[in-house]
Amino acid sequence: MSLDEDKLKKFGFIERGPKDAINIDPLQTGGILTEDARKALLEWGDGYSICDFCGGVLDLIKKPPVNEFVHEALPEFIGTDEVRLTHGARESKFVVMHSIGKPGDTVVLDGLAHYSSYVAAQRADLEIEKVESSGNPEYSIDPEDYGQAIEKVASQGKPPALALLTYPDGNYGNLADAKKVADICHEYDVPLLLNCAYSVGRMPIDAKKLGADFIAASGHKSMASSGPIGLLGVQEEYADTVLRKSPTHKKKEIELLGCTSRGAGLMTMIASFPQVVERTKHWEEEIANARWFSEKVEKLGLIQVGQKPHNHDLMFFETPPFYEISKTAKKGRYFLYKELKKRNIHGIKGGLTKYFKLSTYQVGRDNLSYVVDSFEEIIDKYTEE
Ligand SMILES: Cc1ncc(COP(=O)(O)O)c(C=O)c1O
């Protein structure tokens, strides 16, 4: 097959439609770049740009201060003895599972775990034991159930190699009692990995205080970074195992394949970091905004499920008023997406009317108020028709 000019025409620069919209997509609100990160993206966008300064280990680069960032600032920020860059939370989870578990071992996952936790375990050839949530409406995770799951696995021959808690989960934004889960896991000598894809960079996280042995974080999701980039936090006890070096290439850490996120991902994360640190100090305001929003839209007939009052910007709503409208609206179940698009609101998946999740993170009270008013206007418009 030859790539003729006509075929090539569809490639090249492509504009991104919704980039200036009010964004309430949980995947995106925490990853929007700061102005400094936007500048860094252009400055460092060339593939291996950072490697001009590398003496063989990316995270030891002194100038720009990657070494200080990775080995001093980040460990202090998340409360782990060691931090490494990865390509995302899923890669961090895989690294831990692959180095701590042996094929055939079991990992205990919370019932709200993201699919990437499952595929990471499957790629590492681990069996999975689930700690179920309480189901509708709270979907809470009972820490005691970790003890039962560990005992169940142990009774079948070998205790689990690892436990994982999604903190918060990506569907309901629930924050389980991580400290209690950690304490219970440690009673059985099972290390705990916290999946903080939706927390590190949004809210204060201190792995030591929470008792976590490992942290997986996501730069493109929650640290105002251009992906793919994530963090892996490891406590000292496990550092030699997880960060072991290649016998043939002595400087290279095997699980990281020697080198991970470089150039734009890393330099945007560094550029945003001062603002990211600052914003975590204002987490209480974010919780207040989320609760305010939830209360307002519940008055319109939406129902927030998950923890209540809520403790995170990610929220899941059942939305009967929109569902009723979708049954008769001309555009069917796409009516809501189209109405929101007209109002410059982005982030609720096209076709969803029965329920959806959204995020209020960094959206601000004025824009949230506009979203509430828009929901009301849309409901009124179709109910009056
Ligand atoms: C709870 C949760 N964890 C992990 C991930 C994956 O994050 P990453 O893209 O950094 O691998 C997601 C992505 O949606 C998620 O929702």
The ligand as a MOL file (V3000), in Angstrom:
LIG
                    3D

  0  0  0     0  0            999 V3000
M  V30 BEGIN CTAB
M  V30 COUNTS 16 16 0 0 0
M  V30 BEGIN ATOM
M  V30 1 C -9.1870 4.9440 39.2240 0
M  V30 2 C -8.2710 4.9680 38.0520 0
M  V30 3 N -7.0320 4.4720 38.1750 0
M  V30 4 C -6.1530 4.4640 37.1590 0
M  V30 5 C -6.4860 4.9650 35.9450 0
M  V30 6 C -5.4600 4.9340 34.8600 0
M  V30 7 O -4.5950 6.0290 34.9840 0
M  V30 8 P -3.3650 6.1740 33.9790 0
M  V30 9 O -3.9230 6.6950 32.7020 0
M  V30 10 O -2.4600 7.1610 34.6230 0
M  V30 11 O -2.7550 4.8430 33.8160 0
M  V30 12 C -7.7380 5.4690 35.7610 0
M  V30 13 C -8.1170 5.9890 34.4410 0
M  V30 14 O -9.2680 6.3000 34.1400 0
M  V30 15 C -8.6620 5.4800 36.8430 0
M  V30 16 O -9.9040 5.9670 36.6940 0
M  V30 END ATOM
M  V30 BEGIN BOND
M  V30 1 1 1 2
M  V30 2 1 2 3
M  V30 3 2 2 15
M  V30 4 2 3 4
M  V30 5 1 4 5
M  V30 6 1 5 6
M  V30 7 2 5 12
M  V30 8 1 6 7
M  V30 9 1 7 8
M  V30 10 2 8 9
M  V30 11 1 8 10
M  V30 12 1 8 11
M  V30 13 1 12 13
M  V30 14 1 12 15
M  V30 15 2 13 14
M  V30 16 1 15 16
M  V30 END BOND
M  V30 END CTAB
M  END
